[in-house]
């Protein structure tokens, strides 16, 4: 019988279509004598949250292994796993999710594929809950929940890693939610790993990579407190917020990290040192919110770590968060580009490495010195740093260059009130083309001027104060001490008049205005003092008072700051001006040090 070529092609297409239809329906099929898809239900798994399904899962995984690989399907259900599971080479343990589930509720009561992990409580060195035991193995579409976890356990009870891959290649973890593991994912000598679309709130550490010598990839990982209502002062949240690490990279070559986020950790991204060395890689679109250290650098490889489009926020309600700290032992290069910093931050950048290199280009620093202690946005203690094309959204000290810095280049930056740089490194620091102070001081302006504290551009005159506030008129809270840094004519005596609101708790026998160690005026709503002539072009005066914490005195307050007085206004008058003014009044014209303009002044008591 003769059959046309067209008929043969039609028949072959029909056979292929039937085979593909079987695959789509999940029906068993054979290829080289082996099945390609297995269900844990067939091997006895109940998924009722009570029956131990460990043996059924492992039997299905081993059956797939014997066939040369395949997919072990886990239908919707809550599967109690009292033991641990080993996933062989070329096998995928696959739940129902095709996107990382993040809204199952605090008790994991919703549907889907949920594994209840019971093994390893109190045994951090024990076997991992899920081990990717062979190359090309993977887990996907699962939720893992630890039912014996208790929020009241602080410090938290340790467990082994939730997922471990060691001495394997090309493993993958995708579309999973690791709700509350003590340690989320550990990858040791797991070359060309892929971690994608993973969420959860690991407690001690979320992801650890070491000895990866060939390009690992981490994408769309989101560590956030899905299973708890976060509160900064809650003991459990506070432990993670000070002791936990979201992402840690030790020795890893050509690491690619893309669109990742973490919230509420002690360290968001940690680059650690071990006996094998540090990391190098490309980190794009990374974020760390509410972290004590958003990025902590202990070691990187000489060719460095590249961070682009990063967003970094200090720990909520803290006063000591540093968003990027480069520790003294670090070597190699950290490069930032197009990153942004905000929230309760003490210092945005703290560069401490004598043999390190650091650069920040086109970055935006919108907050720093949250406690008003005079900290700079960038504190450079050592090494080499370039700061170029960056913007600073508030006044204050923007860059502080210490005497041990090898080289610093600060060029082409903009800042409210003009860029302020303190340079103790001499000619090793090069400064140029930065936004200048917009106030043009003339000799006449320096004889009679006022500063409205809390108004725009006041940060150049007041230090160690909290951010501006307004209650009828602008002001800043001081702490126990504050500093007035006031322009002056060399060789001129001045009369200083300071206006403040004084809470009774701020008073003490020694409170007042100080010039050096000498009190020149007691603490009062209006403080007047005479400043002697000096050869310098500025005067530094301290305000000292008794510190107090609002929350300790008002049960409705959540303000943990140590406050002093409400600083409102400062007036400086050179001797020839105050002596010529009518007794008990200020001059009618004062230079406005906030705006750079002259203003009329109603007669007021001195």
Secondary structure, DSSP 4 states (H G I P E B T S, - for coil): ----HHHHHHHHHHHHHHHHHHHHTT---EETTEESEEETTTTT---EEEEE-HHHHHHHHHHHHHTT-EEEE--SEEEEESS-EEE-TTEEEE-S-SS----STTTT-SSSEEEEE-TTTT-TTS--SEEE-STT-EEES-EEE-TT--TT-SSPPP--EEEEEEEEES-EEEEEEE-S-SEEEEEEEEET-EEEEEEE--SSEEEEEESB-S--EEEEEEE--TTS---TTSHHHHHHHHH-EEEEE-SEEEEEEEEEEEES-SEEEEE--BTTB-EEEEEEEEEEEEESEEEEES-EEEEEEEEES-EEEEPTT-S--EEEEE-TT--EEEEEES-EEESS-SEEEEE--TTEEEEEES-EE----TTSS---SEEE-SEEEEEES-EESS-S--EEE-TTEEEEEEES-EETTS--EEE-SGGGEEEESPPPPS----TTGGGEEEEETTSTT-TTTEEEEPPPEESSSEEEEEEEEEEEEEE--TT--EEEEEEEE--GGG--TT-EEEETTEEEEES-SEEEEEE---SSSEEEEEEE---EEHHHH-TT-----EE--EEEEEEEEEHHHHHHSPTT---SEEEETTTTEEEE------
